[in-house]
Amino acid sequence: MELDYELAEPRDPSVPISDPKDQPILDAAIAAAAEVIVSGDKHLLSLDLDRPQILTARGFLDTYGGPDPTK
């Protein structure tokens, strides 16, 4: 099985984050021009970014659609 991918090389942090362990994730998402990060991490969720949007799993489903867990 082959999986296509594009390697995104992060540059210097363009958006600093309070938890240094989260910085590589944010930098890679920005370098790859990701539209959304789905995370429950409070440091990522506290950022106010237009792109990438940082959403919880529930927020992602509410925004982009998905099954209604109440049905």
CNS distance restraints for C-alpha pairs under 8 A (distance, minus, plus):
assign (resid   8 and name CA) (resid  28 and name CA) 6.13 0.50 0.50
assign (resid   8 and name CA) (resid  31 and name CA) 5.82 0.50 0.50
assign (resid   8 and name CA) (resid  32 and name CA) 5.35 0.50 0.50
assign (resid   9 and name CA) (resid  28 and name CA) 6.69 0.50 0.50
assign (resid   9 and name CA) (resid  31 and name CA) 6.53 0.50 0.50
assign (resid  10 and name CA) (resid  24 and name CA) 7.43 0.50 0.50
assign (resid  10 and name CA) (resid  27 and name CA) 5.32 0.50 0.50
assign (resid  10 and name CA) (resid  28 and name CA) 5.10 0.50 0.50
assign (resid  10 and name CA) (resid  30 and name CA) 7.77 0.50 0.50
assign (resid  10 and name CA) (resid  31 and name CA) 5.48 0.50 0.50
assign (resid  11 and name CA) (resid  27 and name CA) 7.12 0.50 0.50
assign (resid  11 and name CA) (resid  31 and name CA) 7.31 0.50 0.50
assign (resid  12 and name CA) (resid  27 and name CA) 7.91 0.50 0.50
assign (resid  13 and name CA) (resid  23 and name CA) 7.35 0.50 0.50
assign (resid  13 and name CA) (resid  27 and name CA) 6.02 0.50 0.50
assign (resid  14 and name CA) (resid  27 and name CA) 7.38 0.50 0.50
assign (resid  15 and name CA) (resid  26 and name CA) 7.93 0.50 0.50
assign (resid  15 and name CA) (resid  27 and name CA) 7.71 0.50 0.50
assign (resid  16 and name CA) (resid  23 and name CA) 7.08 0.50 0.50
assign (resid  17 and name CA) (resid  22 and name CA) 7.13 0.50 0.50
assign (resid  17 and name CA) (resid  23 and name CA) 6.14 0.50 0.50
assign (resid  17 and name CA) (resid  43 and name CA) 6.97 0.50 0.50
assign (resid  17 and name CA) (resid  44 and name CA) 7.50 0.50 0.50
assign (resid  17 and name CA) (resid  47 and name CA) 7.83 0.50 0.50
assign (resid  18 and name CA) (resid  43 and name CA) 6.58 0.50 0.50
assign (resid  19 and name CA) (resid  23 and name CA) 6.93 0.50 0.50
assign (resid  19 and name CA) (resid  43 and name CA) 6.54 0.50 0.50
assign (resid  20 and name CA) (resid  24 and name CA) 7.93 0.50 0.50
assign (resid  22 and name CA) (resid  26 and name CA) 6.43 0.50 0.50
assign (resid  22 and name CA) (resid  43 and name CA) 7.67 0.50 0.50
assign (resid  22 and name CA) (resid  44 and name CA) 7.37 0.50 0.50
assign (resid  23 and name CA) (resid  27 and name CA) 5.97 0.50 0.50
assign (resid  24 and name CA) (resid  28 and name CA) 5.94 0.50 0.50
assign (resid  25 and name CA) (resid  29 and name CA) 6.20 0.50 0.50
assign (resid  26 and name CA) (resid  30 and name CA) 6.22 0.50 0.50
assign (resid  26 and name CA) (resid  44 and name CA) 7.90 0.50 0.50
assign (resid  27 and name CA) (resid  31 and name CA) 6.08 0.50 0.50
assign (resid  28 and name CA) (resid  32 and name CA) 6.01 0.50 0.50
assign (resid  29 and name CA) (resid  33 and name CA) 6.06 0.50 0.50
assign (resid  29 and name CA) (resid  34 and name CA) 5.10 0.50 0.50
assign (resid  29 and name CA) (resid  37 and name CA) 7.50 0.50 0.50
assign (resid  29 and name CA) (resid  52 and name CA) 7.14 0.50 0.50
assign (resid  30 and name CA) (resid  34 and name CA) 6.19 0.50 0.50
assign (resid  30 and name CA) (resid  51 and name CA) 7.82 0.50 0.50
assign (resid  30 and name CA) (resid  52 and name CA) 6.87 0.50 0.50
assign (resid  33 and name CA) (resid  51 and name CA) 7.94 0.50 0.50
assign (resid  33 and name CA) (resid  52 and name CA) 7.35 0.50 0.50
assign (resid  34 and name CA) (resid  51 and name CA) 7.44 0.50 0.50
assign (resid  34 and name CA) (resid  52 and name CA) 5.70 0.50 0.50
assign (resid  35 and name CA) (resid  51 and name CA) 5.90 0.50 0.50
assign (resid  35 and name CA) (resid  52 and name CA) 4.62 0.50 0.50
assign (resid  35 and name CA) (resid  53 and name CA) 6.20 0.50 0.50
assign (resid  36 and name CA) (resid  51 and name CA) 7.14 0.50 0.50
assign (resid  36 and name CA) (resid  52 and name CA) 4.81 0.50 0.50
assign (resid  36 and name CA) (resid  53 and name CA) 4.63 0.50 0.50
assign (resid  36 and name CA) (resid  54 and name CA) 5.76 0.50 0.50
assign (resid  36 and name CA) (resid  55 and name CA) 7.18 0.50 0.50
assign (resid  37 and name CA) (resid  52 and name CA) 6.40 0.50 0.50
assign (resid  37 and name CA) (resid  53 and name CA) 6.19 0.50 0.50
assign (resid  37 and name CA) (resid  54 and name CA) 4.79 0.50 0.50
assign (resid  37 and name CA) (resid  55 and name CA) 6.30 0.50 0.50
assign (resid  38 and name CA) (resid  54 and name CA) 5.97 0.50 0.50
assign (resid  38 and name CA) (resid  55 and name CA) 5.03 0.50 0.50
assign (resid  38 and name CA) (resid  56 and name CA) 5.41 0.50 0.50
assign (resid  38 and name CA) (resid  57 and name CA) 5.85 0.50 0.50
assign (resid  38 and name CA) (resid  60 and name CA) 6.94 0.50 0.50
assign (resid  39 and name CA) (resid  44 and name CA) 7.38 0.50 0.50
assign (resid  39 and name CA) (resid  45 and name CA) 7.38 0.50 0.50
assign (resid  39 and name CA) (resid  54 and name CA) 6.94 0.50 0.50
assign (resid  39 and name CA) (resid  55 and name CA) 6.14 0.50 0.50
assign (resid  39 and name CA) (resid  56 and name CA) 5.11 0.50 0.50
assign (resid  39 and name CA) (resid  57 and name CA) 6.70 0.50 0.50
assign (resid  40 and name CA) (resid  44 and name CA) 7.95 0.50 0.50
assign (resid  40 and name CA) (resid  45 and name CA) 7.12 0.50 0.50
assign (resid  40 and name CA) (resid  55 and name CA) 7.72 0.50 0.50
assign (resid  40 and name CA) (resid  56 and name CA) 5.36 0.50 0.50
assign (resid  40 and name CA) (resid  57 and name CA) 7.47 0.50 0.50
assign (resid  41 and name CA) (resid  45 and name CA) 6.12 0.50 0.50
assign (resid  42 and name CA) (resid  46 and name CA) 5.98 0.50 0.50
assign (resid  43 and name CA) (resid  47 and name CA) 6.99 0.50 0.50
assign (resid  44 and name CA) (resid  54 and name CA) 6.76 0.50 0.50
assign (resid  45 and name CA) (resid  54 and name CA) 5.84 0.50 0.50
assign (resid  45 and name CA) (resid  55 and name CA) 6.73 0.50 0.50
assign (resid  45 and name CA) (resid  56 and name CA) 7.74 0.50 0.50
assign (resid  47 and name CA) (resid  54 and name CA) 7.74 0.50 0.50
assign (resid  49 and name CA) (resid  53 and name CA) 6.18 0.50 0.50
assign (resid  49 and name CA) (resid  54 and name CA) 7.55 0.50 0.50
assign (resid  55 and name CA) (resid  59 and name CA) 5.36 0.50 0.50
assign (resid  55 and name CA) (resid  60 and name CA) 5.69 0.50 0.50
assign (resid  56 and name CA) (resid  60 and name CA) 6.10 0.50 0.50
assign (resid  57 and name CA) (resid  61 and name CA) 6.32 0.50 0.50
assign (resid  58 and name CA) (resid  62 and name CA) 6.05 0.50 0.50
assign (resid  59 and name CA) (resid  63 and name CA) 5.98 0.50 0.50
assign (resid  60 and name CA) (resid  64 and name CA) 5.76 0.50 0.50
assign (resid  60 and name CA) (resid  65 and name CA) 7.45 0.50 0.50
assign (resid  61 and name CA) (resid  65 and name CA) 4.76 0.50 0.50
assign (resid  61 and name CA) (resid  66 and name CA) 5.05 0.50 0.50
assign (resid  61 and name CA) (resid  67 and name CA) 7.66 0.50 0.50
assign (resid  62 and name CA) (resid  66 and name CA) 7.18 0.50 0.50
